[in-house]
Amino acid sequence: LAVPKPGQKILNKNNENQQLEPHLYPRLPHLPIFPSIDNNETLIQNTLLHNKPTIAGIAASIYQFLNALHVSNQKFATELLEDESNKKKKKKKNANDLRAAYVTQVQQHLLPLEKAYRGRPLFPIRHDDSIFVSIAAFREHLLADTLASAYSSATHPDKLFCGVVVQNCFDNTKCIGGVKVVGKDKMGRDKMQKIDGISDRNGVEEFCHNSTFAQYCNNGQVRVIYIQDIDALGPAAARYYSSKLWGGETYYVQVDSHLHFANGWDELYIADLKLAKAYPKAILSTYPPGFVNFRQEPPYTSGTRLCRCRIRAEEGFVPRVEMEGRSRENETRPTQMAFMGAGFFFASAEFLVDVPFDPFLPWLFMGEEVALSVRAWTHGWTIYAPRKNLIGHQYRPMSMGTPHYQDSVSRLLTHPGMFGRAENQVLDRVKHLLGYPDLHNDNHEDNSDPYNKFLEMDLYGLGTERSLKDYLTFAEIDIDKRTCGPMKWCSDGELE
């Protein structure tokens, strides 16, 4: 693919002339890591003031935030060490202070962008069946394979755009707990070996330097944000960043970074989505099968369904979404579920306007999916299981030894229990969405106070098209009893 110039008219496959979108220029560099963005302050201001919003301007805002957050985190970590060495110090740093320090940076660097485009898309939504794929990768050794599979298996790779957040250790002298593949186990899964002192593989670099795929990178179809692993804040935060790399594509897709894609997956998912009764406010979501059970070609396996949840004390009493049931072979259209999986969902891009990603969810893992589900459903979006499995996922038990963002956070926050207490602060935000009655916060209405756990809930809270009460009934969640029902209607695929 030739790299077009700003303002140039191009001819797409349907022989229709399109004027290039100005928000794609200047290009956001996919390499080198931590690229310099020329005129970043001008780009940021032009974006905030709606003069000329650009992806590069948005990325510049995110990099400013990440740089400020890095300084803030290092300062907090130093103060923690000082607190530990000074036993007589009365006022010591705690999880509330950690979260407040994070929130202060969000308020300064991210909220201006959020409020400037509240209730509207960042860019005009194209109606050309283009697809944006959000990929959050943490020290991921399969990222290049995932990108290669997505593009090589797509029917229309020219309409496929990826927003990748690469969270890696880039400094050999500081890298701890990396991995390399040393073989396969008896189940056909990768066997990993821990390695220290070696930088993580940059999957974007591997993909873009492959002569087969370089055209997509050079054509601006791969957009990247780079983050040091020590500054990683978990999947919910990473998916917030990647959502900001969307550039007006018709569909928004969120996936994990260790996947295989079936041939024609793009056309097949679009067709399935359009068959959903609630389309265009329909969402396809699933937990895909593992690599061993994945089929690249038809006949594909029946789509797996998310029809169960579990509430446990050790997980903060936040519902954990689980897989239960499969789509029936004779289904003529997708059928409903109550839950979304964060590792795969496919929706029209208008989803980003109604359910913008919440930047106030650092360190969150458990609770991400139920929060997304209840917000989407109350905003009028209906969740469906795809009829067929068109992606395969590498499931990773703890014994596999792949890196986890909690390891990096714990190296930064050396005080015992600090990470867990910080995560609990964020879990309260999720519980508040679900209507837990035992949450108290004196400054609930003060959106300027960084210690407020419920900031900006009018923007990142529930919708008004359906009620929370109706959602809890639909999902068979009893908040008072801390229980989940069997949802037989869901596993049997009774609702279209």
C-alpha positions as CSV (number, residue, x, y, z in Angstrom):
1,L,0.0,0.0,0.0
2,A,1.4,3.4,-1.0
3,V,1.6,6.0,1.8
4,P,-0.8,8.8,0.8
5,K,-0.1,12.4,1.4
6,P,-2.4,14.8,3.4
7,G,-5.3,16.0,1.3
8,Q,-4.7,13.4,-1.4
9,K,-7.7,11.5,-2.7
10,I,-7.5,7.7,-2.7
11,L,-9.5,5.0,-4.4
12,N,-10.8,2.3,-2.1
13,K,-11.8,-1.2,-3.2
14,N,-15.3,-0.1,-4.0
15,N,-14.0,2.5,-6.4
16,E,-15.3,5.3,-4.3
17,N,-13.2,8.5,-3.9
18,Q,-12.6,9.3,-0.2
19,Q,-10.9,12.5,1.1
20,L,-8.3,11.5,3.7
21,E,-9.2,12.3,7.2
22,P,-7.0,15.2,8.5
23,H,-6.9,13.8,12.0
24,L,-4.5,11.1,10.9
25,Y,-1.8,13.7,10.2
26,P,0.8,14.0,11.4
27,R,1.2,10.3,11.7
28,L,1.8,8.9,15.2
29,P,5.1,7.1,14.8
30,H,4.9,3.3,15.6
31,L,8.7,3.3,16.1
32,P,11.1,4.1,17.7
33,I,9.8,3.4,21.3
34,F,8.8,6.6,23.1
35,P,8.8,8.6,19.9
36,S,9.2,12.3,19.8
37,I,6.0,14.0,18.6
38,D,6.8,17.3,16.9
39,N,4.8,20.3,18.0
40,N,3.2,18.3,20.7
41,E,1.9,21.3,22.7
42,T,0.3,22.7,19.5
43,L,-1.3,19.4,18.7
44,I,-2.6,19.0,22.2
45,Q,-4.2,22.5,22.2
46,N,-5.7,22.0,18.7
47,T,-7.3,18.8,19.9
48,L,-8.6,20.3,23.1
49,L,-10.0,23.3,21.4
50,H,-11.6,21.3,18.5
51,N,-9.5,23.3,16.0
52,K,-7.9,20.2,14.5
53,P,-8.1,17.1,16.7
54,T,-5.5,14.5,15.8
55,I,-4.5,11.1,17.0
56,A,-1.0,12.5,17.5
57,G,-2.4,15.2,19.7
58,I,-4.2,12.7,21.8
59,A,-1.1,10.5,22.1
60,A,0.9,13.5,23.1
61,S,-1.6,14.1,26.0
62,I,-1.3,10.5,27.1
63,Y,2.5,10.7,27.0
64,Q,2.5,13.9,29.1
65,F,0.3,12.0,31.6
66,L,2.5,9.0,31.6
67,N,5.7,11.1,32.1
68,A,4.1,13.0,35.0
69,L,2.8,9.7,36.5
70,H,6.2,8.2,36.4
71,V,7.7,11.1,38.3
72,S,4.8,10.9,40.8
73,N,5.1,7.2,41.3
74,Q,8.9,7.4,41.8
75,K,8.4,10.2,44.4
76,F,5.8,8.1,46.2
77,A,8.0,5.0,46.2
78,T,10.9,7.1,47.7
79,E,8.6,8.4,50.4
80,L,7.5,4.9,51.2
81,L,11.1,3.9,51.8
82,E,11.7,6.9,54.0
83,D,8.6,6.0,56.0
84,E,9.9,2.5,56.6
85,S,13.3,3.8,57.7
86,N,11.8,6.4,60.1
87,K,9.8,4.4,62.6
88,K,8.9,7.5,64.6
89,K,7.2,9.3,61.8
90,K,3.5,9.7,62.6
91,K,2.0,10.7,59.3
92,K,3.0,8.0,56.8
93,K,1.9,7.4,53.2
94,N,-1.0,5.1,52.6
95,A,-3.1,3.7,49.8
96,N,-5.4,6.8,49.9
97,D,-2.4,9.0,49.2
98,L,-1.3,6.7,46.4
99,R,-4.6,6.9,44.6
100,A,-4.9,10.6,45.2
101,A,-1.5,11.1,43.6
102,Y,-2.7,9.2,40.6
103,V,-6.0,11.0,40.4
104,T,-4.2,14.4,40.5
105,Q,-2.4,13.5,37.3
106,V,-5.6,12.3,35.6
107,Q,-7.3,15.6,36.5
108,Q,-4.5,17.6,35.0
109,H,-3.6,15.7,31.9
110,L,-6.6,13.4,30.9
111,L,-9.8,15.0,32.1
112,P,-9.5,18.1,29.8
113,L,-9.6,15.8,26.8
114,E,-12.4,13.7,28.3
115,K,-14.6,16.8,29.0
116,A,-13.8,18.4,25.6
117,Y,-15.4,15.5,23.8
118,R,-18.1,14.4,26.2
119,G,-21.1,13.0,24.4
120,R,-19.5,13.1,21.0
121,P,-16.9,11.0,19.1
122,L,-13.4,12.3,18.9
123,F,-13.5,12.0,15.1
124,P,-16.3,11.5,12.6
125,I,-17.3,7.8,12.4
126,R,-16.7,6.3,9.0
127,H,-19.3,3.9,7.6
128,D,-17.0,1.8,5.4
129,D,-16.9,-1.4,7.6
130,S,-13.4,-0.4,8.9
131,I,-12.4,-2.1,12.2
132,F,-10.3,-0.7,15.0
133,V,-8.8,-3.4,17.3
134,S,-7.7,-2.3,20.8
135,I,-4.8,-4.4,22.1
136,A,-3.3,-4.0,25.6
137,A,0.0,-6.0,25.9
138,F,2.0,-6.5,29.0
139,R,5.5,-7.9,28.4
140,E,3.9,-10.0,25.7
141,H,6.0,-12.5,23.7
142,L,3.1,-13.3,21.3
143,L,2.2,-9.8,20.3
144,A,3.8,-10.0,16.9
145,D,2.0,-13.3,16.2
146,T,-1.3,-11.8,17.3
147,L,-0.9,-8.9,14.9
148,A,0.2,-11.2,12.1
149,S,-2.7,-13.5,12.6
150,A,-5.2,-10.6,12.7
151,Y,-4.0,-9.1,9.4
152,S,-3.2,-12.3,7.5
153,S,-6.6,-13.9,8.4
154,A,-8.7,-10.8,7.6
155,T,-10.7,-10.6,4.4
156,H,-10.0,-6.9,4.3
157,P,-6.7,-6.1,6.0
158,D,-6.7,-2.7,4.3
159,K,-9.7,-1.8,6.6
160,L,-8.1,-3.1,9.8
161,F,-6.5,-0.6,12.2
162,C,-4.9,-1.6,15.5
163,G,-4.2,0.5,18.6
164,V,-1.5,-1.2,20.7
165,V,-0.4,-0.4,24.2
166,V,3.1,-2.0,24.6
167,Q,4.0,-2.2,28.3
168,N,7.5,-3.7,28.3
169,C,10.8,-3.6,30.2
170,F,13.0,-1.8,27.7
171,D,16.2,-1.5,29.8
172,N,18.3,-4.7,30.0
173,T,19.9,-3.6,33.3
174,K,16.5,-3.4,35.1
175,C,14.6,-6.2,33.5
176,I,13.4,-8.9,36.0
177,G,11.0,-11.8,35.4
178,G,10.9,-11.9,31.6
179,V,10.2,-15.1,29.8
180,K,11.1,-17.1,26.7
181,V,9.5,-20.1,25.1
182,V,11.5,-23.3,25.5
183,G,9.0,-25.9,24.2
184,K,5.5,-27.3,24.6
185,D,3.9,-29.2,27.5
186,K,1.7,-32.3,27.0
187,M,-1.3,-30.1,26.4
188,G,0.4,-28.3,23.6
189,R,0.9,-25.1,25.6
190,D,4.1,-23.1,25.6
191,K,6.6,-23.9,28.2
192,M,8.3,-20.8,29.6
193,Q,11.6,-20.1,31.1
194,K,12.2,-17.1,33.4
195,I,15.0,-14.7,32.3
196,D,16.4,-11.6,33.9
197,G,18.6,-8.9,32.4
198,I,17.1,-9.1,28.9
199,S,14.7,-6.5,27.4
200,D,11.3,-7.8,26.4
201,R,10.5,-8.5,22.8
202,N,8.8,-5.6,21.1
203,G,6.1,-7.3,19.1
204,V,5.3,-4.1,17.2
205,E,8.9,-3.9,16.0
206,E,8.9,-7.5,15.0
207,F,5.6,-7.2,13.1
208,C,6.5,-3.9,11.4
209,H,9.9,-5.2,10.3
210,N,8.4,-8.2,8.7
211,S,8.3,-7.5,5.0
212,T,4.8,-9.2,4.7
213,F,3.2,-6.7,7.1
214,A,5.4,-3.6,7.0
215,Q,2.9,-1.9,4.6
216,Y,0.3,-1.8,7.4
217,C,2.6,0.0,9.8
218,N,3.9,2.4,7.1
219,N,0.3,3.1,6.1
220,G,-0.6,4.3,9.6
221,Q,-2.7,1.2,10.4
222,V,-0.8,0.3,13.6
223,R,-0.9,3.0,16.3
224,V,1.2,2.6,19.4
225,I,1.6,3.9,22.9
226,Y,4.8,2.7,24.8
227,I,4.9,2.3,28.6
228,Q,7.7,1.2,30.9
229,D,6.5,-2.0,32.7
230,I,7.2,-0.3,36.1
231,D,4.5,2.2,35.2
232,A,1.9,-0.4,34.1
233,L,-1.4,0.0,36.0
234,G,-3.3,-3.1,35.0
235,P,-5.6,-4.0,32.1
236,A,-8.4,-1.5,32.7
237,A,-5.9,1.4,32.5
238,A,-4.1,0.0,29.5
239,R,-7.5,-0.4,27.6
240,Y,-8.3,3.2,28.4
241,Y,-5.1,4.3,26.7
242,S,-5.7,2.1,23.6
243,S,-9.2,3.4,23.2
244,K,-7.8,6.8,22.6
245,L,-6.0,5.5,19.5
246,W,-9.3,4.9,17.7
247,G,-9.4,7.0,14.6
248,G,-13.0,7.0,13.3
249,E,-13.3,3.4,12.3
250,T,-16.8,1.9,11.9
251,Y,-16.3,-0.9,14.5
252,Y,-14.5,-1.0,17.8
253,V,-13.0,-4.4,18.9
254,Q,-11.2,-5.1,22.2
255,V,-8.9,-8.2,22.4
256,D,-6.1,-9.7,24.4
257,S,-2.6,-9.8,23.0
258,H,-2.1,-13.6,22.7
259,L,-4.7,-14.7,20.0
260,H,-5.1,-16.6,16.8
261,F,-7.8,-15.4,14.3
262,A,-9.9,-17.6,12.0
263,N,-9.8,-16.9,8.2
264,G,-12.3,-14.2,7.3
265,W,-12.9,-13.3,11.0
266,D,-13.6,-9.6,10.1
267,E,-16.4,-10.2,7.7
268,L,-17.9,-13.0,9.8
269,Y,-18.1,-11.0,13.0
270,I,-19.5,-8.0,11.1
271,A,-22.2,-10.2,9.6
272,D,-23.0,-11.8,13.0
273,L,-23.2,-8.4,14.7
274,K,-25.6,-7.1,12.1
275,L,-27.9,-10.1,12.6
276,A,-28.3,-9.2,16.3
277,K,-31.8,-8.0,17.0
278,A,-30.6,-4.9,18.9
279,Y,-28.1,-3.8,16.2
280,P,-26.6,-1.2,15.9
281,K,-26.6,-1.1,19.8
282,A,-25.4,-4.7,20.0
283,I,-22.2,-6.1,21.4
284,L,-20.7,-9.5,20.6
285,S,-18.5,-10.9,23.4
286,T,-17.1,-14.2,24.6
287,Y,-14.3,-16.1,26.2
288,P,-12.7,-17.8,23.2
289,P,-11.4,-21.3,23.2
290,G,-7.8,-22.1,23.9
291,F,-5.3,-22.6,21.1
292,V,-5.6,-26.4,21.3
293,N,-9.4,-26.3,20.5
294,F,-9.3,-23.4,18.1
295,R,-10.1,-23.9,14.4
296,Q,-8.7,-21.7,11.7
297,E,-11.1,-23.0,9.1
298,P,-14.7,-24.1,9.2
299,P,-16.5,-25.9,10.7
300,Y,-15.9,-23.5,13.6
301,T,-16.9,-24.5,17.1
302,S,-20.0,-23.1,18.6
303,G,-19.6,-19.7,20.4
304,T,-19.0,-19.9,24.1
305,R,-21.3,-18.0,26.4
306,L,-20.7,-15.9,29.5
307,C,-23.7,-17.0,31.6
308,R,-22.4,-17.4,35.1
309,C,-20.8,-15.3,37.8
310,R,-19.3,-15.9,41.2
311,I,-19.0,-13.7,44.2
312,R,-16.2,-14.5,46.7
313,A,-14.8,-12.7,49.7
314,E,-11.2,-13.2,48.6
315,E,-12.1,-11.2,45.4
316,G,-13.7,-8.3,47.3
317,F,-17.2,-9.5,46.8
318,V,-17.2,-8.2,43.2
319,P,-18.9,-10.6,40.7
320,R,-16.4,-12.6,38.6
321,V,-17.7,-13.3,35.1
322,E,-17.4,-17.0,34.1
323,M,-18.1,-19.1,31.0
324,E,-21.2,-21.3,30.9
325,G,-23.0,-22.7,27.8
326,R,-22.5,-22.6,24.1
327,S,-24.5,-21.1,21.2
328,R,-26.8,-23.7,19.6
329,E,-26.0,-25.0,16.1
330,N,-29.4,-24.0,14.7
331,E,-29.3,-20.3,15.9
332,T,-30.3,-18.0,13.0
333,R,-29.0,-14.9,15.0
334,P,-27.0,-14.3,18.1
335,T,-28.7,-14.6,21.5
336,Q,-28.4,-12.4,24.6
337,M,-26.1,-12.6,27.6
338,A,-25.8,-10.4,30.7
339,F,-22.0,-10.1,30.7
340,M,-19.1,-8.8,28.5
341,G,-15.7,-10.3,28.5
342,A,-12.8,-7.8,28.5
343,G,-10.6,-10.1,26.4
344,F,-13.0,-9.9,23.4
345,F,-15.9,-7.7,22.4
346,F,-17.0,-6.4,19.0
347,A,-19.3,-3.4,18.7
348,S,-20.1,-0.3,16.6
349,A,-17.8,2.6,17.4
350,E,-20.7,4.6,18.9
351,F,-20.1,2.5,21.9
352,L,-17.2,4.8,22.8
353,V,-19.5,7.8,23.0
354,D,-22.1,6.1,25.2
355,V,-19.6,4.1,27.4
356,P,-16.3,5.9,27.4
357,F,-13.5,4.1,29.1
358,D,-12.9,5.1,32.7
359,P,-9.5,6.5,33.5
360,F,-10.1,6.2,37.3
361,L,-9.5,2.4,37.4
362,P,-5.8,1.9,38.0
363,W,-4.6,-1.5,39.4
364,L,-8.0,-3.0,38.6
365,F,-8.2,-6.6,37.4
366,M,-11.2,-8.3,39.0
367,G,-14.3,-6.2,38.4
368,E,-13.3,-4.8,35.0
369,E,-15.8,-7.0,33.2
370,V,-18.9,-6.5,35.4
371,A,-18.3,-2.8,35.4
372,L,-18.2,-2.6,31.6
373,S,-21.3,-4.9,31.4
374,V,-23.6,-2.9,33.7
375,R,-22.5,0.4,32.2
376,A,-23.1,-0.8,28.6
377,W,-26.5,-2.4,29.5
378,T,-27.9,0.6,31.3
379,H,-26.8,2.8,28.4
380,G,-29.1,0.7,26.2
381,W,-26.5,-1.7,24.7
382,T,-27.5,-5.4,24.4
383,I,-24.8,-8.1,24.9
384,Y,-24.8,-11.2,22.7
385,A,-22.7,-14.3,22.3
386,P,-21.3,-14.8,18.8
387,R,-22.6,-17.9,17.1
388,K,-19.2,-19.2,16.2
389,N,-15.7,-19.0,17.8
390,L,-13.5,-17.1,15.4
391,I,-10.5,-16.4,17.7
392,G,-8.4,-18.6,19.9
393,H,-6.8,-17.5,23.1
394,Q,-3.7,-18.6,25.0
395,Y,-4.9,-19.2,28.5
396,R,-2.2,-18.8,31.1
397,P,-2.3,-20.6,34.4
398,M,0.0,-19.2,37.1
399,S,2.2,-22.2,36.7
400,M,3.0,-21.0,33.1
401,G,5.1,-18.2,34.6
402,T,4.3,-15.3,32.2
403,P,4.8,-11.8,33.7
404,H,1.9,-10.1,35.4
405,Y,1.5,-6.3,35.9
406,Q,1.2,-6.9,39.7
407,D,4.8,-8.0,39.8
408,S,5.9,-4.7,38.4
409,V,3.6,-2.7,40.7
410,S,4.9,-4.6,43.7
411,R,8.5,-3.9,42.8
412,L,7.6,-0.2,42.9
413,L,5.4,-0.3,46.0
414,T,7.6,-2.3,48.3
415,H,5.5,-1.7,51.4
416,P,3.6,-4.9,52.3
417,G,-0.1,-4.8,51.4
418,M,0.1,-1.4,49.7
419,F,-0.9,-2.8,46.3
420,G,-3.9,-4.7,47.7
421,R,-5.2,-1.7,49.6
422,A,-4.8,0.5,46.5
423,E,-6.8,-2.0,44.4
424,N,-9.5,-2.1,47.1
425,Q,-9.9,1.6,46.7
426,V,-10.8,1.1,43.0
427,L,-13.0,-1.9,43.7
428,D,-15.2,0.4,45.8
429,R,-15.8,2.3,42.6
430,V,-17.0,-0.8,40.9
431,K,-19.2,-1.8,43.9
432,H,-20.7,1.7,43.8
433,L,-21.8,1.0,40.2
434,L,-23.5,-2.2,41.3
435,G,-25.3,-0.5,44.2
436,Y,-23.5,-2.0,47.2
437,P,-25.2,-0.4,50.2
438,D,-22.2,-0.3,52.6
439,L,-20.0,2.3,50.8
440,H,-19.6,5.6,52.4
441,N,-17.7,8.6,51.2
442,D,-18.2,12.1,52.8
443,N,-16.9,13.9,49.7
444,H,-19.0,11.9,47.2
445,E,-20.2,15.1,45.3
446,D,-16.8,16.9,45.2
447,N,-15.3,16.2,41.8
448,S,-12.2,18.3,42.7
449,D,-11.1,16.2,45.6
450,P,-8.5,13.6,44.5
451,Y,-9.3,11.5,47.6
452,N,-12.9,11.0,46.3
453,K,-13.2,7.4,45.1
454,F,-16.3,8.3,43.0
455,L,-15.1,11.1,40.8
456,E,-16.9,12.0,37.6
457,M,-19.5,9.2,38.0
458,D,-21.8,11.2,35.8
459,L,-19.4,10.6,32.9
460,Y,-18.2,7.0,33.8
461,G,-21.3,5.7,35.6
462,L,-24.6,4.1,34.7
463,G,-26.8,5.0,31.8
464,T,-30.5,6.0,32.0
465,E,-32.0,3.8,29.3
466,R,-32.3,0.9,31.6
467,S,-32.1,0.7,35.4
468,L,-29.6,-0.9,37.7
469,K,-32.4,-2.8,39.4
470,D,-33.4,-4.3,36.1
471,Y,-29.8,-5.2,35.2
472,L,-29.3,-7.0,38.5
473,T,-32.6,-8.9,38.0
474,F,-31.6,-9.7,34.4
475,A,-28.1,-11.0,35.5
476,E,-29.6,-12.7,38.6
477,I,-27.2,-10.9,40.9
478,D,-28.3,-10.5,44.5
479,I,-26.1,-7.7,46.0
480,D,-27.5,-8.1,49.6
481,K,-26.9,-11.9,49.7
482,R,-23.7,-11.7,47.6
483,T,-24.9,-14.4,45.2
484,C,-25.3,-15.1,41.5
485,G,-28.2,-17.1,40.0
486,P,-27.9,-19.9,37.4
487,M,-29.1,-17.7,34.5
488,K,-30.6,-20.7,32.6
489,W,-32.2,-18.3,30.1
490,C,-28.6,-17.3,29.1
491,S,-27.0,-20.7,28.9
492,D,-29.9,-22.0,26.9
493,G,-29.9,-19.0,24.5
494,E,-33.6,-18.1,25.1
495,L,-33.5,-14.4,24.4
496,E,-32.9,-12.8,21.0
